[in-house]
Amino acid sequence: MTQPIVRRRAALTALAAAFTLGLAATTAAAQAWPAKPINLVVPFPPGGSSDVLARSLSDKLSQSLGQPVVVESRPGAGATLGADYVAKARPDGYTLLMGAVHHTIATSVYRKLPYDFEKSFAPITTVALVPNVMVVNAKSSARDAQALIAQAKAAPAKLSYGSNGNGTVQHLIGTQLSALSGIELLHVPYKGSAPLTTDLLGGQVDMSFDTLTPVLQHIRAGKLRALAVTTARRSSSLPDVPTLAESGLKDFDQGTWFGILAPAGTPKEIVDRLNTEMVKIIQSPEFRKRMEEIGAEPVGDTPAQMAAQIRGDTVKYGRLVREARVVID
């Protein structure tokens, strides 16, 4: 046997051994997981739907995993700063992202993103769907969506609407509403639901299309008025509030989902364990009751189903972004 063949076989044997050892180490690490606290990154400021959902889930998840699950707020740039942080984290199951439909929109809105939302993350499960709602200050004279649209037509670019930032679903709902109804609204981007809701209550902005969670208590208290929900069906939390489709905007259907993702490359054993534990929590009567209180609908699907949702929404919102010509450098 010639020396080159011997050396080649020795190299292949060493490579196979290294692969086997690496696989064994990865499997051992996955079996020992979790051995320390887990960070759940929320890419929006405290007080919004993503923050409320993250804290509702993390409390129970800490108990089931036997390790603290720490909610960490990393807001900015339409939720992309927090996503980028998680995308670059070690894929060891200790850094997770509370993702949202906003991230599928950002794929088309931003000219350059430092990550690929479909390729840089491992989906775990969708936590909940939260309807968006067209809401105004209770002092507004508009009693329904058509009345507000009429006001906007009479005063182009005078009525303002706030969003959770450029490129978020609230921003896109505003552009779609404007296009379908032939009105011009002034967009005011905020860093999250909390500052937006504060200004809406104070009259600094005329309306918003935020998720139901941060505004529901103010609607029930009579401080804000819900004119319509943006989803195809009415919300069980606001059964008397019509949809935008019922208000004359045919086929209007926009809502917000929130779900948990890990960095791509996270061991399948860890992803599967997280999915199993989270789905148990999400489908429990206690969690469902909590979701009803905040206007959310619990989901708890598989990683494959969540990945399919992400792919579908990336295509859907890519089309809407091109039609609305919303681009951010």
C-alpha positions in Angstrom: 0.0 0.0 0.0 1.5 3.3 -1.0 2.1 6.1 1.5 -0.4 8.6 -0.1 -3.2 6.0 0.3 -2.2 5.3 3.9 -2.1 9.0 4.7 -5.5 9.6 3.1 -7.0 6.7 5.1 -5.5 8.1 8.3 -6.9 11.5 7.5 -10.3 10.1 6.8 -10.2 8.1 10.0 -9.2 11.1 12.0 -12.0 13.2 10.4 -14.6 10.5 11.2 -13.4 10.3 14.7 -13.6 14.1 15.1 -17.1 14.1 13.7 -18.2 11.3 16.0 -16.7 13.1 19.0 -18.3 16.4 18.0 -21.6 14.7 17.5 -21.3 13.0 20.9 -20.4 16.3 22.6 -23.4 18.1 20.9 -25.7 15.3 22.0 -24.4 15.4 25.6 -24.7 19.2 25.7 -28.3 18.9 24.5 -29.1 16.2 27.0 -27.7 18.4 29.9 -29.6 21.4 28.7 -30.6 23.7 30.4 -27.8 24.1 32.9 -28.1 27.9 33.3 -30.6 30.7 32.8 -32.1 31.3 29.4 -32.5 34.8 27.8 -35.7 35.5 25.9 -35.1 38.6 23.9 -38.1 40.9 23.2 -37.2 43.3 20.3 -39.7 46.0 21.5 -39.9 48.2 24.6 -41.7 46.9 27.7 -45.5 47.2 27.8 -46.4 46.0 24.3 -47.9 42.7 23.2 -44.6 40.9 22.7 -43.4 41.9 26.2 -46.7 40.8 27.8 -46.7 37.5 26.0 -43.0 36.8 26.7 -43.5 37.4 30.5 -46.7 35.3 30.5 -44.8 32.4 28.9 -41.4 32.8 30.7 -42.9 32.4 34.2 -44.3 29.0 33.4 -41.4 28.0 31.3 -39.0 28.7 34.1 -40.9 26.2 36.3 -41.0 23.5 33.6 -37.3 23.7 32.7 -36.0 24.2 36.2 -34.0 27.3 35.1 -34.8 31.0 35.1 -36.1 32.4 31.7 -35.1 36.0 31.8 -37.0 38.5 29.5 -34.6 41.0 28.0 -35.8 44.0 26.1 -33.7 45.0 23.0 -35.8 47.4 21.0 -35.1 49.4 17.9 -35.2 49.6 14.1 -38.6 48.0 13.7 -37.7 45.0 15.9 -34.6 44.2 13.8 -31.9 45.1 16.4 -33.1 42.4 18.8 -33.4 39.9 16.0 -29.9 40.6 14.8 -28.6 40.1 18.4 -30.2 36.6 18.6 -29.2 35.7 15.1 -25.6 36.2 16.1 -25.9 34.4 19.5 -24.4 30.9 20.1 -26.9 28.3 18.9 -27.0 26.5 22.3 -30.6 27.1 23.4 -29.7 29.9 25.9 -30.7 32.8 23.7 -34.2 33.0 22.2 -36.2 35.6 20.3 -39.8 36.6 20.7 -40.3 37.0 17.0 -43.3 38.6 15.3 -44.9 39.1 11.9 -42.9 42.4 11.8 -39.8 40.4 11.0 -41.3 39.0 7.8 -42.2 42.5 6.7 -38.7 43.9 7.5 -37.3 41.4 5.0 -38.8 43.5 2.2 -38.9 46.9 3.9 -35.2 47.2 4.7 -32.7 47.5 1.9 -30.1 45.7 3.9 -30.5 43.4 7.0 -27.6 41.8 8.8 -29.5 38.5 8.9 -31.9 36.4 6.8 -35.0 35.8 8.8 -35.8 32.5 7.1 -32.3 31.1 7.3 -30.8 32.7 10.5 -33.4 31.2 12.9 -34.9 27.9 14.0 -38.6 28.3 14.6 -39.9 26.8 17.8 -43.6 27.7 18.1 -46.2 30.4 17.6 -47.3 31.6 20.9 -50.4 33.7 20.0 -52.3 35.7 17.4 -53.3 39.2 18.4 -55.8 41.2 16.4 -54.9 44.8 15.4 -57.4 47.4 16.1 -58.2 50.9 14.6 -58.4 53.0 17.7 -58.9 56.7 18.4 -59.0 58.9 21.5 -62.4 58.9 23.2 -62.6 62.6 22.5 -62.6 62.0 18.8 -65.8 62.8 16.9 -65.4 59.7 14.7 -67.7 56.9 15.8 -66.8 54.4 13.2 -64.2 53.7 10.5 -66.2 55.3 7.7 -66.5 58.6 9.7 -62.8 58.7 10.2 -62.1 58.0 6.6 -64.4 60.9 5.7 -62.5 63.2 8.0 -59.2 62.2 6.4 -60.6 62.9 2.9 -61.7 66.3 4.0 -58.2 67.1 5.4 -55.5 65.3 3.5 -52.3 64.5 5.5 -53.7 66.1 8.6 -54.8 63.1 10.6 -51.9 61.1 12.1 -51.5 57.5 13.0 -48.8 56.0 15.2 -47.0 52.7 14.7 -44.4 50.6 16.5 -41.8 51.8 14.0 -41.1 52.0 10.3 -41.7 48.7 8.6 -43.9 47.2 11.3 -47.4 45.7 10.6 -49.0 48.8 12.1 -47.2 51.0 9.5 -48.2 48.7 6.7 -51.9 48.6 7.8 -51.9 52.4 7.6 -50.5 52.4 4.1 -52.9 49.7 3.0 -55.9 51.6 4.5 -54.8 54.8 2.8 -54.4 53.1 -0.6 -57.8 51.2 -0.4 -59.8 54.2 0.8 -58.1 57.0 -1.2 -56.9 59.0 1.9 -53.6 60.4 3.0 -52.5 59.9 6.6 -49.5 61.2 8.4 -47.4 58.4 9.8 -45.7 58.8 13.2 -43.3 56.0 14.1 -42.7 55.1 17.7 -40.2 52.7 19.4 -43.0 50.6 20.8 -46.6 50.3 22.0 -46.1 52.0 25.4 -45.0 55.4 24.1 -47.5 55.2 21.3 -50.4 54.5 23.6 -49.3 57.3 26.0 -49.4 59.8 23.1 -52.7 58.4 21.8 -54.2 58.9 25.3 -52.8 62.4 25.4 -54.0 63.5 22.0 -50.6 63.9 20.4 -51.5 61.4 17.7 -55.0 60.9 16.2 -55.2 57.1 15.9 -53.3 53.8 15.8 -53.6 50.3 14.4 -51.8 48.7 17.3 -52.3 45.2 18.6 -55.2 44.8 20.9 -53.2 43.9 24.0 -51.8 47.3 25.0 -55.0 49.3 24.3 -57.7 46.9 25.5 -57.7 48.2 29.1 -58.1 51.8 27.8 -60.9 50.8 25.5 -62.7 49.1 28.3 -62.1 52.1 30.6 -63.7 54.4 27.9 -60.4 56.4 27.3 -60.0 55.1 23.8 -62.6 54.1 21.2 -62.2 51.1 18.9 -63.6 51.7 15.5 -62.7 48.5 13.7 -60.5 45.4 14.0 -58.2 44.7 11.0 -58.6 40.9 11.0 -61.1 39.0 8.8 -63.1 38.0 11.9 -64.2 40.1 14.9 -62.3 39.7 18.1 -63.9 37.7 20.9 -62.6 40.5 23.3 -64.5 43.2 21.3 -67.5 41.3 19.8 -69.4 44.6 19.0 -66.6 46.1 17.1 -66.8 45.5 13.3 -64.0 44.5 11.0 -62.6 46.9 8.5 -64.0 44.5 5.8 -67.4 45.0 7.3 -66.8 48.7 7.3 -66.4 48.8 3.5 -62.8 47.7 2.9 -63.4 44.4 1.2 -61.1 41.5 2.1 -59.0 43.5 4.6 -57.2 41.0 6.8 -54.1 41.9 8.8 -53.2 40.7 12.3 -50.1 40.0 14.3 -48.6 36.7 15.4 -45.9 36.3 18.0 -43.6 33.3 18.3 -40.4 31.9 19.7 -37.3 31.3 17.6 -33.7 30.2 18.3 -30.5 30.9 16.4 -30.1 28.6 13.3 -28.0 25.6 14.2 -29.5 25.1 17.6 -29.6 21.3 18.3 -32.9 19.6 17.2 -33.1 18.0 20.7 -33.2 21.4 22.3 -35.7 22.8 19.8 -38.0 19.8 20.2 -37.8 20.1 24.1 -38.6 23.8 23.9 -41.5 23.1 21.6 -42.9 20.4 23.8 -42.7 22.5 27.0 -44.0 25.6 25.4 -47.0 23.9 23.7 -48.0 22.4 27.0 -48.0 25.8 28.6 -49.8 27.6 25.7 -52.5 25.0 25.5 -53.2 25.0 29.3 -56.4 26.4 30.6 -54.5 28.9 32.8 -52.5 30.3 29.8 -55.7 30.4 27.6 -57.5 32.4 30.3 -54.6 34.9 30.5 -54.7 35.3 26.7 -58.4 36.0 26.8 -57.7 38.8 29.4 -55.3 40.5 27.0 -57.2 40.0 23.8 -54.9 37.3 22.3 -55.6 33.9 20.8 -53.2 31.1 21.9 -51.7 28.9 19.2 -48.9 26.4 20.1 -47.9 24.9 16.7 -45.0 22.8 15.5 -41.6 24.3 14.3 -42.6 23.2 10.7 -45.9 24.9 10.9 -44.3 28.1 12.2 -41.7 28.0 9.4 -44.5 27.7 6.8 -46.2 30.7 8.4 -43.0 32.7 8.1 -42.5 31.7 4.4 -46.1 32.6 3.5 -46.0 35.9 5.3 -42.7 36.9 3.8 -44.2 36.5 0.3 -47.5 38.1 1.3 -46.0 41.2 2.9 -43.3 41.5 0.2 -46.1 42.1 -2.3 -47.8 44.6 0.0 -44.5 46.4 0.7 -43.8 46.7 -3.1 -47.3 48.0 -3.7 -47.0 50.6 -0.9 -43.4 51.4 -1.9 -42.3 51.3 1.7 -38.5 51.2 1.7 -36.0 51.9 4.6 -32.3 52.2 4.1 
